[in-house]
Amino acid sequence: MKKLLVTLAIALLAVSIASAKTYNITLFQPSVVGDTELKPGEYKVEVNADKVRITNGRQTGEATVKVETSDRKFSNTTVKYSNGDGKYRVQEIRLGGTNTLLVFPVS
């Protein structure tokens, strides 16, 4: 019974890891994601349900997002910002080659 539970736990972990989707983006200016200001550069975006993690190995920003599906594919990856307080806060990411739109909560 114990072996069965361990096997089941490992299988569930594998499924949850496999369900995370990863994309690449470039931030061209200092960008705020969640509570973290990320420097310009190349980043990996990992989407898992309603959570996003943006990392380049040295810096990581995490936030809750709403994942939406557009009726058309986006040709390029684009980042939309809000700038009400003088900082560029990520508001949306449209993932090129997909119809996936990540919408960040308004702070």
Biopython code that builds the backbone (N, CA, C, O; Angstrom):
import numpy as np
from Bio.PDB.StructureBuilder import StructureBuilder

atoms = [
    (1, "MET", "N", (0.828, -1.191, 0.000)),
    (1, "MET", "CA", (0.000, 0.000, 0.000)),
    (1, "MET", "C", (0.871, 1.253, 0.000)),
    (1, "MET", "O", (0.584, 2.222, -0.704)),
    (2, "LYS", "N", (1.956, 1.222, 0.812)),
    (2, "LYS", "CA", (2.837, 2.373, 0.901)),
    (2, "LYS", "C", (3.520, 2.641, -0.440)),
    (2, "LYS", "O", (3.661, 3.795, -0.842)),
    (3, "LYS", "N", (3.948, 1.578, -1.136)),
    (3, "LYS", "CA", (4.568, 1.722, -2.452)),
    (3, "LYS", "C", (3.586, 2.336, -3.443)),
    (3, "LYS", "O", (3.971, 3.162, -4.270)),
    (4, "LEU", "N", (2.332, 1.937, -3.363)),
    (4, "LEU", "CA", (1.311, 2.470, -4.260)),
    (4, "LEU", "C", (1.126, 3.964, -4.034)),
    (4, "LEU", "O", (1.006, 4.725, -4.994)),
    (5, "LEU", "N", (1.104, 4.394, -2.770)),
    (5, "LEU", "CA", (0.947, 5.816, -2.451)),
    (5, "LEU", "C", (2.143, 6.622, -2.931)),
    (5, "LEU", "O", (1.971, 7.723, -3.453)),
    (6, "VAL", "N", (3.342, 6.099, -2.766)),
    (6, "VAL", "CA", (4.540, 6.788, -3.232)),
    (6, "VAL", "C", (4.516, 6.901, -4.750)),
    (6, "VAL", "O", (4.817, 7.962, -5.296)),
    (7, "THR", "N", (4.164, 5.829, -5.432)),
    (7, "THR", "CA", (4.074, 5.841, -6.886)),
    (7, "THR", "C", (3.034, 6.844, -7.362)),
    (7, "THR", "O", (3.276, 7.581, -8.317)),
    (8, "LEU", "N", (1.887, 6.879, -6.709)),
    (8, "LEU", "CA", (0.839, 7.822, -7.060)),
    (8, "LEU", "C", (1.302, 9.257, -6.842)),
    (8, "LEU", "O", (1.031, 10.121, -7.675)),
    (9, "ALA", "N", (1.982, 9.522, -5.757)),
    (9, "ALA", "CA", (2.491, 10.870, -5.472)),
    (9, "ALA", "C", (3.494, 11.312, -6.529)),
    (9, "ALA", "O", (3.462, 12.461, -6.970)),
    (10, "ILE", "N", (4.370, 10.427, -6.931)),
    (10, "ILE", "CA", (5.360, 10.735, -7.968)),
    (10, "ILE", "C", (4.665, 11.002, -9.298)),
    (10, "ILE", "O", (5.044, 11.924, -10.020)),
    (11, "ALA", "N", (3.665, 10.215, -9.624)),
    (11, "ALA", "CA", (2.922, 10.412, -10.875)),
    (11, "ALA", "C", (2.204, 11.760, -10.878)),
    (11, "ALA", "O", (2.201, 12.454, -11.895)),
    (12, "LEU", "N", (1.600, 12.134, -9.764)),
    (12, "LEU", "CA", (0.918, 13.426, -9.683)),
    (12, "LEU", "C", (1.899, 14.580, -9.810)),
    (12, "LEU", "O", (1.594, 15.580, -10.460)),
    (13, "LEU", "N", (3.065, 14.458, -9.202)),
    (13, "LEU", "CA", (4.088, 15.483, -9.308)),
    (13, "LEU", "C", (4.549, 15.621, -10.758)),
    (13, "LEU", "O", (4.722, 16.737, -11.246)),
    (14, "ALA", "N", (4.745, 14.521, -11.437)),
    (14, "ALA", "CA", (5.170, 14.552, -12.836)),
    (14, "ALA", "C", (4.130, 15.223, -13.709)),
    (14, "ALA", "O", (4.479, 15.990, -14.607)),
    (15, "VAL", "N", (2.861, 14.950, -13.464)),
    (15, "VAL", "CA", (1.788, 15.572, -14.243)),
    (15, "VAL", "C", (1.758, 17.071, -13.994)),
    (15, "VAL", "O", (1.586, 17.839, -14.941)),
    (16, "SER", "N", (1.919, 17.514, -12.748)),
    (16, "SER", "CA", (1.881, 18.938, -12.455)),
    (16, "SER", "C", (3.077, 19.654, -13.072)),
    (16, "SER", "O", (2.938, 20.781, -13.548)),
    (17, "ILE", "N", (4.238, 19.028, -13.074)),
    (17, "ILE", "CA", (5.414, 19.627, -13.701)),
    (17, "ILE", "C", (5.230, 19.675, -15.207)),
    (17, "ILE", "O", (5.583, 20.669, -15.841)),
    (18, "ALA", "N", (4.685, 18.621, -15.784)),
    (18, "ALA", "CA", (4.484, 18.571, -17.229)),
    (18, "ALA", "C", (3.452, 19.590, -17.687)),
    (18, "ALA", "O", (3.490, 20.012, -18.842)),
    (19, "SER", "N", (2.526, 20.002, -16.816)),
    (19, "SER", "CA", (1.488, 20.937, -17.223)),
    (19, "SER", "C", (1.989, 22.376, -17.263)),
    (19, "SER", "O", (1.336, 23.232, -17.860)),
    (20, "ALA", "N", (3.127, 22.664, -16.647)),
    (20, "ALA", "CA", (3.701, 24.000, -16.714)),
    (20, "ALA", "C", (4.227, 24.230, -18.128)),
    (20, "ALA", "O", (4.906, 23.373, -18.694)),
    (21, "LYS", "N", (3.909, 25.393, -18.690)),
    (21, "LYS", "CA", (4.372, 25.725, -20.033)),
    (21, "LYS", "C", (5.444, 26.789, -19.915)),
    (21, "LYS", "O", (5.355, 27.677, -19.067)),
    (22, "THR", "N", (6.465, 26.700, -20.770)),
    (22, "THR", "CA", (7.594, 27.611, -20.718)),
    (22, "THR", "C", (7.750, 28.349, -22.044)),
    (22, "THR", "O", (7.615, 27.765, -23.119)),
    (23, "TYR", "N", (8.036, 29.646, -21.944)),
    (23, "TYR", "CA", (8.225, 30.504, -23.111)),
    (23, "TYR", "C", (9.439, 31.392, -22.848)),
    (23, "TYR", "O", (9.903, 31.489, -21.712)),
    (24, "ASN", "N", (9.949, 32.033, -23.880)),
    (24, "ASN", "CA", (11.061, 32.969, -23.743)),
    (24, "ASN", "C", (10.590, 34.370, -24.108)),
    (24, "ASN", "O", (9.826, 34.553, -25.057)),
    (25, "ILE", "N", (11.057, 35.363, -23.339)),
    (25, "ILE", "CA", (10.746, 36.757, -23.646)),
    (25, "ILE", "C", (11.998, 37.597, -23.445)),
    (25, "ILE", "O", (12.948, 37.181, -22.781)),
    (26, "THR", "N", (11.979, 38.787, -24.033)),
    (26, "THR", "CA", (13.021, 39.779, -23.822)),
    (26, "THR", "C", (12.378, 41.006, -23.198)),
    (26, "THR", "O", (11.395, 41.536, -23.716)),
    (27, "LEU", "N", (12.940, 41.453, -22.082)),
    (27, "LEU", "CA", (12.508, 42.699, -21.462)),
    (27, "LEU", "C", (13.535, 43.753, -21.864)),
    (27, "LEU", "O", (14.729, 43.589, -21.610)),
    (28, "PHE", "N", (13.073, 44.831, -22.489)),
    (28, "PHE", "CA", (13.978, 45.853, -23.008)),
    (28, "PHE", "C", (14.209, 46.998, -22.027)),
    (28, "PHE", "O", (15.022, 47.883, -22.295)),
    (29, "GLN", "N", (13.511, 46.992, -20.902)),
    (29, "GLN", "CA", (13.661, 48.030, -19.890)),
    (29, "GLN", "C", (13.406, 47.411, -18.527)),
    (29, "GLN", "O", (12.840, 46.321, -18.448)),
    (30, "PRO", "N", (13.810, 48.081, -17.445)),
    (30, "PRO", "CA", (13.491, 47.553, -16.116)),
    (30, "PRO", "C", (11.974, 47.349, -16.007)),
    (30, "PRO", "O", (11.199, 48.257, -16.307)),
    (31, "SER", "N", (11.562, 46.164, -15.580)),
    (31, "SER", "CA", (10.146, 45.785, -15.597)),
    (31, "SER", "C", (9.750, 45.175, -14.258)),
    (31, "SER", "O", (10.443, 44.303, -13.735)),
    (32, "VAL", "N", (8.631, 45.639, -13.710)),
    (32, "VAL", "CA", (8.158, 45.134, -12.434)),
    (32, "VAL", "C", (7.169, 43.993, -12.676)),
    (32, "VAL", "O", (6.178, 44.150, -13.389)),
    (33, "VAL", "N", (7.462, 42.841, -12.063)),
    (33, "VAL", "CA", (6.589, 41.667, -12.098)),
    (33, "VAL", "C", (6.317, 41.294, -10.656)),
    (33, "VAL", "O", (7.239, 40.964, -9.910)),
    (34, "GLY", "N", (5.044, 41.344, -10.259)),
    (34, "GLY", "CA", (4.721, 41.119, -8.851)),
    (34, "GLY", "C", (5.353, 42.223, -8.030)),
    (34, "GLY", "O", (5.072, 43.400, -8.255)),
    (35, "ASP", "N", (6.203, 41.864, -7.080)),
    (35, "ASP", "CA", (6.906, 42.836, -6.242)),
    (35, "ASP", "C", (8.375, 42.988, -6.634)),
    (35, "ASP", "O", (9.141, 43.628, -5.914)),
    (36, "THR", "N", (8.776, 42.407, -7.767)),
    (36, "THR", "CA", (10.180, 42.371, -8.157)),
    (36, "THR", "C", (10.431, 43.198, -9.403)),
    (36, "THR", "O", (9.701, 43.083, -10.387)),
    (37, "GLU", "N", (11.467, 44.036, -9.366)),
    (37, "GLU", "CA", (11.869, 44.769, -10.564)),
    (37, "GLU", "C", (12.978, 43.984, -11.247)),
    (37, "GLU", "O", (14.044, 43.759, -10.673)),
    (38, "LEU", "N", (12.711, 43.573, -12.481)),
    (38, "LEU", "CA", (13.660, 42.787, -13.262)),
    (38, "LEU", "C", (14.442, 43.695, -14.192)),
    (38, "LEU", "O", (13.885, 44.624, -14.776)),
    (39, "LYS", "N", (15.732, 43.428, -14.331)),
    (39, "LYS", "CA", (16.590, 44.194, -15.236)),
    (39, "LYS", "C", (16.295, 43.771, -16.671)),
    (39, "LYS", "O", (15.777, 42.678, -16.901)),
    (40, "PRO", "N", (16.621, 44.630, -17.641)),
    (40, "PRO", "CA", (16.456, 44.244, -19.044)),
    (40, "PRO", "C", (17.265, 42.991, -19.361)),
    (40, "PRO", "O", (18.347, 42.781, -18.813)),
    (41, "GLY", "N", (16.725, 42.159, -20.256)),
    (41, "GLY", "CA", (17.436, 40.951, -20.655)),
    (41, "GLY", "C", (16.501, 39.860, -21.117)),
    (41, "GLY", "O", (15.294, 40.063, -21.246)),
    (42, "GLU", "N", (17.083, 38.692, -21.365)),
    (42, "GLU", "CA", (16.362, 37.507, -21.807)),
    (42, "GLU", "C", (15.849, 36.751, -20.589)),
    (42, "GLU", "O", (16.582, 36.557, -19.620)),
    (43, "TYR", "N", (14.590, 36.325, -20.638)),
    (43, "TYR", "CA", (13.972, 35.624, -19.515)),
    (43, "TYR", "C", (13.188, 34.416, -19.998)),
    (43, "TYR", "O", (12.732, 34.356, -21.140)),
    (44, "LYS", "N", (13.047, 33.468, -19.102)),
    (44, "LYS", "CA", (12.180, 32.309, -19.318)),
    (44, "LYS", "C", (10.898, 32.582, -18.539)),
    (44, "LYS", "O", (10.942, 32.971, -17.372)),
    (45, "VAL", "N", (9.760, 32.374, -19.192)),
    (45, "VAL", "CA", (8.444, 32.554, -18.560)),
    (45, "VAL", "C", (7.842, 31.174, -18.375)),
    (45, "VAL", "O", (7.659, 30.435, -19.342)),
    (46, "GLU", "N", (7.533, 30.827, -17.135)),
    (46, "GLU", "CA", (6.910, 29.544, -16.832)),
    (46, "GLU", "C", (5.500, 29.806, -16.318)),
    (46, "GLU", "O", (5.309, 30.484, -15.309)),
    (47, "VAL", "N", (4.521, 29.261, -17.024)),
    (47, "VAL", "CA", (3.118, 29.438, -16.662)),
    (47, "VAL", "C", (2.590, 28.123, -16.124)),
    (47, "VAL", "O", (2.695, 27.086, -16.778)),
    (48, "ASN", "N", (2.019, 28.171, -14.921)),
    (48, "ASN", "CA", (1.439, 26.985, -14.306)),
    (48, "ASN", "C", (0.115, 27.400, -13.682)),
    (48, "ASN", "O", (0.085, 28.023, -12.621)),
    (49, "ALA", "N", (-0.977, 27.047, -14.351)),
    (49, "ALA", "CA", (-2.333, 27.427, -13.932)),
    (49, "ALA", "C", (-2.426, 28.944, -13.899)),
    (49, "ALA", "O", (-2.294, 29.583, -14.943)),
    (50, "ASP", "N", (-2.651, 29.543, -12.726)),
    (50, "ASP", "CA", (-2.805, 30.999, -12.645)),
    (50, "ASP", "C", (-1.566, 31.679, -12.061)),
    (50, "ASP", "O", (-1.654, 32.796, -11.551)),
    (51, "LYS", "N", (-0.430, 31.019, -12.134)),
    (51, "LYS", "CA", (0.834, 31.572, -11.626)),
    (51, "LYS", "C", (1.833, 31.687, -12.765)),
    (51, "LYS", "O", (1.878, 30.845, -13.662)),
    (52, "VAL", "N", (2.638, 32.750, -12.713)),
    (52, "VAL", "CA", (3.707, 32.916, -13.687)),
    (52, "VAL", "C", (5.003, 33.189, -12.940)),
    (52, "VAL", "O", (5.026, 33.888, -11.928)),
    (53, "ARG", "N", (6.071, 32.622, -13.463)),
    (53, "ARG", "CA", (7.409, 32.829, -12.902)),
    (53, "ARG", "C", (8.297, 33.248, -14.064)),
    (53, "ARG", "O", (8.403, 32.541, -15.066)),
    (54, "ILE", "N", (8.937, 34.415, -13.918)),
    (54, "ILE", "CA", (9.809, 34.948, -14.958)),
    (54, "ILE", "C", (11.217, 34.971, -14.381)),
    (54, "ILE", "O", (11.461, 35.625, -13.368)),
    (55, "THR", "N", (12.151, 34.256, -15.023)),
    (55, "THR", "CA", (13.493, 34.118, -14.459)),
    (55, "THR", "C", (14.558, 34.121, -15.544)),
    (55, "THR", "O", (14.311, 33.725, -16.683)),
    (56, "ASN", "N", (15.739, 34.574, -15.170)),
    (56, "ASN", "CA", (16.901, 34.484, -16.061)),
    (56, "ASN", "C", (18.083, 33.821, -15.359)),
    (56, "ASN", "O", (19.216, 33.923, -15.828)),
    (57, "GLY", "N", (17.833, 33.155, -14.259)),
    (57, "GLY", "CA", (18.890, 32.497, -13.503)),
    (57, "GLY", "C", (19.401, 33.345, -12.353)),
    (57, "GLY", "O", (19.741, 32.812, -11.296)),
    (58, "ARG", "N", (19.462, 34.656, -12.540)),
    (58, "ARG", "CA", (19.912, 35.555, -11.471)),
    (58, "ARG", "C", (18.742, 36.258, -10.806)),
    (58, "ARG", "O", (18.773, 36.516, -9.603)),
    (59, "GLN", "N", (17.722, 36.565, -11.573)),
    (59, "GLN", "CA", (16.565, 37.285, -11.056)),
    (59, "GLN", "C", (15.304, 36.497, -11.343)),
    (59, "GLN", "O", (15.192, 35.826, -12.369)),
    (60, "THR", "N", (14.343, 36.587, -10.408)),
    (60, "THR", "CA", (13.073, 35.905, -10.580)),
    (60, "THR", "C", (11.946, 36.804, -10.108)),
    (60, "THR", "O", (12.011, 37.392, -9.029)),
    (61, "GLY", "N", (10.907, 36.903, -10.937)),
    (61, "GLY", "CA", (9.687, 37.600, -10.545)),
    (61, "GLY", "C", (8.528, 36.623, -10.638)),
    (61, "GLY", "O", (8.442, 35.844, -11.587)),
    (62, "GLU", "N", (7.642, 36.661, -9.659)),
    (62, "GLU", "CA", (6.481, 35.772, -9.649)),
    (62, "GLU", "C", (5.229, 36.595, -9.447)),
    (62, "GLU", "O", (5.237, 37.599, -8.735)),
    (63, "ALA", "N", (4.145, 36.158, -10.084)),
    (63, "ALA", "CA", (2.871, 36.867, -9.950)),
    (63, "ALA", "C", (1.727, 35.932, -10.293)),
    (63, "ALA", "O", (1.912, 34.887, -10.917)),
    (64, "THR", "N", (0.553, 36.333, -9.872)),
    (64, "THR", "CA", (-0.670, 35.665, -10.283)),
    (64, "THR", "C", (-1.085, 36.277, -11.615)),
    (64, "THR", "O", (-0.977, 37.490, -11.799)),
    (65, "VAL", "N", (-1.552, 35.461, -12.535)),
    (65, "VAL", "CA", (-2.010, 35.956, -13.833)),
    (65, "VAL", "C", (-3.328, 35.303, -14.205)),
    (65, "VAL", "O", (-3.701, 34.253, -13.683)),
    (66, "LYS", "N", (-4.008, 35.950, -15.112)),
    (66, "LYS", "CA", (-5.178, 35.348, -15.734)),
    (66, "LYS", "C", (-4.731, 34.929, -17.130)),
    (66, "LYS", "O", (-4.292, 35.763, -17.922)),
    (67, "VAL", "N", (-4.842, 33.657, -17.426)),
    (67, "VAL", "CA", (-4.445, 33.142, -18.733)),
    (67, "VAL", "C", (-5.671, 33.174, -19.634)),
    (67, "VAL", "O", (-6.680, 32.525, -19.358)),
    (68, "GLU", "N", (-5.567, 33.941, -20.718)),
    (68, "GLU", "CA", (-6.674, 34.059, -21.665)),
    (68, "GLU", "C", (-6.258, 33.488, -23.006)),
    (68, "GLU", "O", (-5.072, 33.420, -23.329)),
    (69, "THR", "N", (-7.243, 33.082, -23.777)),
    (69, "THR", "CA", (-7.007, 32.560, -25.118)),
    (69, "THR", "C", (-7.630, 33.508, -26.123)),
    (69, "THR", "O", (-8.832, 33.773, -26.080)),
    (70, "SER", "N", (-6.814, 34.014, -27.021)),
    (70, "SER", "CA", (-7.273, 34.929, -28.065)),
    (70, "SER", "C", (-7.868, 34.123, -29.212)),
    (70, "SER", "O", (-7.605, 32.928, -29.340)),
    (71, "ASP", "N", (-8.658, 34.769, -30.031)),
    (71, "ASP", "CA", (-9.228, 34.085, -31.200)),
    (71, "ASP", "C", (-8.236, 34.033, -32.362)),
    (71, "ASP", "O", (-8.525, 33.449, -33.406)),
    (72, "ARG", "N", (-7.058, 34.652, -32.174)),
    (72, "ARG", "CA", (-6.029, 34.614, -33.221)),
    (72, "ARG", "C", (-4.669, 34.401, -32.589)),
    (72, "ARG", "O", (-4.470, 34.702, -31.412)),
    (73, "LYS", "N", (-3.725, 33.876, -33.376)),
    (73, "LYS", "CA", (-2.354, 33.694, -32.898)),
    (73, "LYS", "C", (-1.617, 35.030, -32.962)),
    (73, "LYS", "O", (-1.835, 35.841, -33.862)),
    (74, "PHE", "N", (-0.747, 35.233, -31.988)),
    (74, "PHE", "CA", (0.090, 36.425, -31.978)),
    (74, "PHE", "C", (1.361, 36.132, -32.775)),
    (74, "PHE", "O", (2.009, 35.108, -32.559)),
    (75, "SER", "N", (1.717, 37.024, -33.691)),
    (75, "SER", "CA", (2.893, 36.783, -34.530)),
    (75, "SER", "C", (4.196, 37.006, -33.753)),
    (75, "SER", "O", (5.200, 36.349, -34.027)),
    (76, "ASN", "N", (4.183, 37.923, -32.793)),
    (76, "ASN", "CA", (5.368, 38.224, -31.990)),
    (76, "ASN", "C", (4.997, 38.250, -30.518)),
    (76, "ASN", "O", (3.837, 38.455, -30.160)),
    (77, "THR", "N", (5.991, 38.042, -29.672)),
    (77, "THR", "CA", (5.782, 38.208, -28.238)),
    (77, "THR", "C", (5.874, 39.699, -27.924)),
    (77, "THR", "O", (6.844, 40.362, -28.291)),
    (78, "THR", "N", (4.860, 40.214, -27.245)),
    (78, "THR", "CA", (4.859, 41.624, -26.862)),
    (78, "THR", "C", (4.512, 41.749, -25.384)),
    (78, "THR", "O", (3.775, 40.937, -24.825)),
    (79, "VAL", "N", (5.068, 42.793, -24.766)),
    (79, "VAL", "CA", (4.821, 43.072, -23.363)),
    (79, "VAL", "C", (4.161, 44.441, -23.275)),
    (79, "VAL", "O", (4.678, 45.420, -23.813)),
    (80, "LYS", "N", (3.021, 44.510, -22.598)),
    (80, "LYS", "CA", (2.310, 45.768, -22.401)),
    (80, "LYS", "C", (2.521, 46.188, -20.945)),
    (80, "LYS", "O", (2.448, 45.366, -20.032)),
    (81, "TYR", "N", (2.784, 47.484, -20.747)),
    (81, "TYR", "CA", (3.094, 48.002, -19.415)),
    (81, "TYR", "C", (2.063, 49.026, -18.960)),
    (81, "TYR", "O", (1.351, 49.617, -19.771)),
    (82, "SER", "N", (1.998, 49.223, -17.640)),
    (82, "SER", "CA", (1.360, 50.402, -17.055)),
    (82, "SER", "C", (2.499, 51.190, -16.417)),
    (82, "SER", "O", (3.498, 50.610, -15.994)),
    (83, "ASN", "N", (2.349, 52.504, -16.349)),
    (83, "ASN", "CA", (3.441, 53.341, -15.870)),
    (83, "ASN", "C", (2.919, 54.485, -15.013)),
    (83, "ASN", "O", (3.426, 55.603, -15.108)),
    (84, "GLY", "N", (1.918, 54.231, -14.180)),
    (84, "GLY", "CA", (1.310, 55.275, -13.370)),
    (84, "GLY", "C", (2.195, 55.810, -12.273)),
    (84, "GLY", "O", (2.037, 56.960, -11.863)),
    (85, "ASP", "N", (3.127, 55.006, -11.783)),
    (85, "ASP", "CA", (3.973, 55.443, -10.664)),
    (85, "ASP", "C", (5.428, 55.648, -11.075)),
    (85, "ASP", "O", (6.310, 55.716, -10.219)),
    (86, "GLY", "N", (5.684, 55.748, -12.376)),
    (86, "GLY", "CA", (7.045, 55.955, -12.855)),
    (86, "GLY", "C", (7.829, 54.675, -13.085)),
    (86, "GLY", "O", (8.953, 54.725, -13.582)),
    (87, "LYS", "N", (7.254, 53.519, -12.730)),
    (87, "LYS", "CA", (7.893, 52.227, -12.978)),
    (87, "LYS", "C", (7.093, 51.485, -14.034)),
    (87, "LYS", "O", (5.870, 51.612, -14.102)),
    (88, "TYR", "N", (7.789, 50.708, -14.860)),
    (88, "TYR", "CA", (7.124, 49.920, -15.895)),
    (88, "TYR", "C", (6.666, 48.601, -15.296)),
    (88, "TYR", "O", (7.460, 47.680, -15.106)),
    (89, "ARG", "N", (5.372, 48.526, -15.001)),
    (89, "ARG", "CA", (4.774, 47.318, -14.429)),
    (89, "ARG", "C", (4.162, 46.500, -15.565)),
    (89, "ARG", "O", (3.369, 47.009, -16.357)),
    (90, "VAL", "N", (4.546, 45.212, -15.630)),
    (90, "VAL", "CA", (4.015, 44.350, -16.686)),
    (90, "VAL", "C", (2.518, 44.188, -16.471)),
    (90, "VAL", "O", (2.065, 43.804, -15.393)),
    (91, "GLN", "N", (1.759, 44.488, -17.520)),
    (91, "GLN", "CA", (0.299, 44.405, -17.478)),
    (91, "GLN", "C", (-0.196, 43.203, -18.292)),
    (91, "GLN", "O", (-1.144, 42.525, -17.897)),
    (92, "GLU", "N", (0.451, 42.950, -19.422)),
    (92, "GLU", "CA", (0.080, 41.823, -20.300)),
    (92, "GLU", "C", (1.324, 41.305, -20.991)),
    (92, "GLU", "O", (2.267, 42.054, -21.248)),
    (93, "ILE", "N", (1.316, 40.020, -21.288)),
    (93, "ILE", "CA", (2.298, 39.421, -22.183)),
    (93, "ILE", "C", (1.524, 38.610, -23.209)),
    (93, "ILE", "O", (0.766, 37.705, -22.862)),
    (94, "ARG", "N", (1.726, 38.946, -24.475)),
    (94, "ARG", "CA", (1.149, 38.180, -25.592)),
    (94, "ARG", "C", (2.263, 37.301, -26.129)),
    (94, "ARG", "O", (3.288, 37.798, -26.596)),
    (95, "LEU", "N", (2.060, 36.002, -26.062)),
    (95, "LEU", "CA", (3.112, 35.044, -26.395)),
    (95, "LEU", "C", (3.097, 34.715, -27.880)),
    (95, "LEU", "O", (2.168, 34.079, -28.376)),
    (96, "GLY", "N", (4.131, 35.152, -28.582)),
    (96, "GLY", "CA", (4.255, 34.950, -30.026)),
    (96, "GLY", "C", (4.199, 33.480, -30.417)),
    (96, "GLY", "O", (4.761, 32.617, -29.742)),
    (97, "GLY", "N", (3.507, 33.212, -31.525)),
    (97, "GLY", "CA", (3.358, 31.844, -32.011)),
    (97, "GLY", "C", (2.241, 31.078, -31.324)),
    (97, "GLY", "O", (1.992, 29.914, -31.636)),
    (98, "THR", "N", (1.562, 31.745, -30.375)),
    (98, "THR", "CA", (0.445, 31.115, -29.667)),
    (98, "THR", "C", (-0.733, 32.087, -29.668)),
    (98, "THR", "O", (-0.627, 33.212, -30.157)),
    (99, "ASN", "N", (-1.831, 31.644, -29.126)),
    (99, "ASN", "CA", (-2.974, 32.538, -28.913)),
    (99, "ASN", "C", (-3.164, 32.777, -27.411)),
    (99, "ASN", "O", (-4.274, 33.043, -26.950)),
    (100, "THR", "N", (-2.053, 32.677, -26.651)),
    (100, "THR", "CA", (-2.084, 32.819, -25.206)),
    (100, "THR", "C", (-1.741, 34.246, -24.788)),
    (100, "THR", "O", (-0.748, 34.823, -25.232)),
    (101, "LEU", "N", (-2.586, 34.795, -23.927)),
    (101, "LEU", "CA", (-2.427, 36.128, -23.384)),
    (101, "LEU", "C", (-2.383, 36.015, -21.862)),
    (101, "LEU", "O", (-3.289, 35.456, -21.245)),
    (102, "LEU", "N", (-1.309, 36.559, -21.262)),
    (102, "LEU", "CA", (-1.178, 36.559, -19.810)),
    (102, "LEU", "C", (-1.528, 37.953, -19.317)),
    (102, "LEU", "O", (-0.882, 38.930, -19.695)),
    (103, "VAL", "N", (-2.560, 38.048, -18.465)),
    (103, "VAL", "CA", (-3.011, 39.329, -17.948)),
    (103, "VAL", "C", (-2.661, 39.392, -16.472)),
    (103, "VAL", "O", (-3.089, 38.547, -15.687)),
    (104, "PHE", "N", (-1.871, 40.408, -16.096)),
    (104, "PHE", "CA", (-1.431, 40.579, -14.717)),
    (104, "PHE", "C", (-2.429, 41.459, -13.967)),
    (104, "PHE", "O", (-3.040, 42.349, -14.558)),
    (105, "PRO", "N", (-2.595, 41.211, -12.671)),
    (105, "PRO", "CA", (-3.523, 42.031, -11.890)),
    (105, "PRO", "C", (-3.029, 43.471, -11.795)),
    (105, "PRO", "O", (-1.824, 43.723, -11.771)),
    (106, "VAL", "N", (-3.962, 44.406, -11.742)),
    (106, "VAL", "CA", (-3.618, 45.817, -11.606)),
    (106, "VAL", "C", (-3.289, 46.083, -10.148)),
    (106, "VAL", "O", (-4.057, 45.732, -9.252)),
    (107, "SER", "N", (-2.122, 46.715, -9.915)),
    (107, "SER", "CA", (-1.724, 46.994, -8.531)),
    (107, "SER", "C", (-2.210, 48.339, -8.092)),
    (107, "SER", "O", (-1.968, 48.741, -6.954)),
]
sb = StructureBuilder()
sb.init_structure("model")
sb.init_model(0)
sb.init_chain("A")
sb.init_seg("    ")
for serial, (resi, resn, name, xyz) in enumerate(atoms, 1):
    if name == "N":
        sb.init_residue(resn, " ", resi, " ")
    sb.init_atom(name, np.array(xyz, "f"), 0.0, 1.0, " ", f" {name:<3s}", serial, name[0])
structure = sb.get_structure()
